[in-house]
Amino acid sequence: MKDLASASAPTGVGILHMVLPILIVLVALAWVQAASAGPPTDQLRDGVQRVVTILMAPELSGDTKINERSAAINKVADEIFDFGETAKRALGRHWAQRTPAEREEFVRLFTELLQRTYLSKVDQYNSEMTFQDDVVDGNQAVVRTTLLLGKGRGMSLEYRMHHAGDRWQVYDLSIDGISLVASYRSQLDKIVRTESYEGLVARLKSRQVGFVAGSSGGKTAR
């Protein structure tokens, strides 16, 4: 497994792109629970433990079990993350112009992009996360954590969640003020403006998108 402790100390965009495979699936093989945690943190931590359990399960280990392992991780990720809300926010102002069928298709394609880009790499990383606290405002919450990189270095991460149905789900995450949603929104918007929405969908379908999360315009989304 790759160890982030051996990496250099980039900041901003570079850090976000480097650690997103970890952040997107919340893989922390060890963590420290802070005293002032509430339901959002509890549910986030529960999701972490379930992913860790899958990664450590002997019956799902090895290259021959990649498909089964990925399917199990994706199932848990669907509960931890509200991919539909993430997709909606990432598409931004162009969402309102889409038909119900187009929205459904875009959510599916964007979710597949995230799974293909990040979830498939979940078992390549190892790090340690400290849960600090959470701030709840109605049906919105921010869970603050610290990812420990080794040699005394760490980075602050914020998971933005909302209460959807009967549980809290993550729809965005940020590091040093750089938001996953805002980063993608900037790139999606550029493609729609310079090409068309249909061109964006064609790219997603052909998997020739060339996105780099955190590449530009990634200040914390609201």
N, C-alpha and C positions, 0 to 999 in steps of 0.2 A: 504494500500500500504506500502511496506517496505521502510523505510527511511534510506538512506546511512549515514546520519548524525549521526546515533546512532552506526555505526560500528566502530571497532577499526581502527588503522592506519597501515595496512599492506603495503608492498611496492612490486615493481617488479611483479613477476608472480602472487602473491596472489591478487594484485589489479586488474590486467588485467582479471583474471578469475572472480573476484567479480563483476566488472562493465560491462562486455561484453554484458549482456542482455540489458543494457542501450545503450551502444555504438553502437551496431550492428544495432539498429533501430533509433538511434539519438533521443531518447525520452528525451526532456528537457521541462518540463512544464512551465519553465520561462527562459528567456535568456536576455542578455545585448548585444546590437550590438556595436561593435567597429567602429571607424570612417573610418579606412582604408580597407574596405571590397570591394571585386571585385565580378565578376560573379560567381565564384565557391562557395563563401560564400553565396551569394544571393540564389543560387539554393539549397544549403544544408539547409539553413534556411527555405526556402519554403517547403522542404520535411518535416522538423520538424513540421511546423505548420499544415501540412496536416495530419500527424500521430496524433498530439494532438487533432485535430478536430474529428478524428475518435474515439479516446478514450473518448472524452467528449460528443459524440452524444447520446442523450437519447434513440434513437431507436436502438442503438447497444450495450446498456449496459446490464449487467446481465449475469448469467451463461447460460441462454437459447440462447444467441446470440453469443456464443464463436466462432462458425464456421463462421458466417457472419462477425464478427469483425476481425477474423484472415485473412479471404479472402481479406477484404478491406486493411488491413495493408500490407499484402504480395504484393498486387497490387502496392501500393505506394513504397514499398521497392524495387520492381523490377525496378522502375524508378530511385530511389536514388542510388542503388548499381548496379555495373556491376558484377553480380555473375559469369558470364562466365570468366571474366578476373581474378577474385579472385580464381576460381577453377584452372585455367591454371597456375597461379603463385604458388598456393599451391602444385600442383602436381610436379612442378619444372622440373627437367631434364627428368622425365619420360613422360612428355607431348609429346615430339617430337616423341616418339616411338609408340604413340597411333594412331589408324586409325580414320578417321572422325566419324565413328559410335561409337567407344570407347570414343572419346572425348565428343560427345553429351551425351552419357550415364553418363559419369563421372560428367559433369557439372550438369546434372539433380540430380544425387544422392548427390553430395556435396552441392548443393543449398538446397535440402531437409534436409540435416543434419543441416545446419545453421538455417533454418527456424524452425526446430524441437527443436533445442537446445536453440535458443535465441529469435526468433520472438514470439514464443508461450508465452514468459514470459514478454512481453512488458508492459502489464498493471499492473505488480506487483511492479513497481518501480517509484520513483519520485525523481527528482533532479533538479539542476539548472545549466545551461551551459552558459558560456560567450564566444562569438565569438571574437577572438583577431584580426586576419588578415589572409591574404592568400598570398602565393608566387606562381606566375605563371611563368612557363618556357615552352614556346611553348604549346603543348597539355597536359602538366603535371602541376599539382598544388598541393600544400599542404595547407590545411586550419587548422589553429592553434586555438584551443579552450582551455578553462579551465573548468573542472567539479568541482563545488563547493560541498564539502562534509559536510559543517557545522562546527561550532566551529573554524572558521578561516582557515580550512584546504581545500586544493584544489589539483587537479592534472592536469598536462598538457596533452592534447590529440592532436594528429595530424591525420587528415584524408587525405589520399593520393587519389587524383582524376585524371582522365584523361578525355579529351574531346572526347566523343564517339558519333558519329552521330551529333545530334543537341543540345547536352547538356553535362554538366559535371556530371560524375558519380564516386562514391567512389569504389575503388577496394581493399583498405587496410586501417587499422587504427592502431595506436600505442600509447603506454603510457610508459613513462620513457624508451624509446628506444626499447620496446618489441612490436613486430609486430604480428598481427593476422595471416597474411599470412605465415610469417617465422615460427611461432609456429606450424601451421598445416603442413607446408612443412617438418619439421623435423620428425614429427610423421608418415606422409604418406610415406616418404622415407624409414623409418625404417621398416615399414610393407612390402613394396615392396621388400626390400633387404632381409629380413629374411623369408618372405613367398613368395609372388609373386604379380604381379599386379592383377591377377585373385582373389587372396586371399583378397586383399584390396576391390575389388568390391563386393565380397561375404559378407564381413563385413558390408559394407555400405548398401547392400540390406537387410541384416538381422537385421540392426540397432544395431549390437553388435560391435561398434567401440571403445568405451571407451576413446574417445579423451578428452583431457583437454587443451583448448586453452591457450597458454602461459606456457605450462609445461616445454618446453626446447627449446633451439636453437632459441629463439624468438627475436633476435636483428632485428632492423628495416630492412625490405626487400626493395630491389631496383627493 
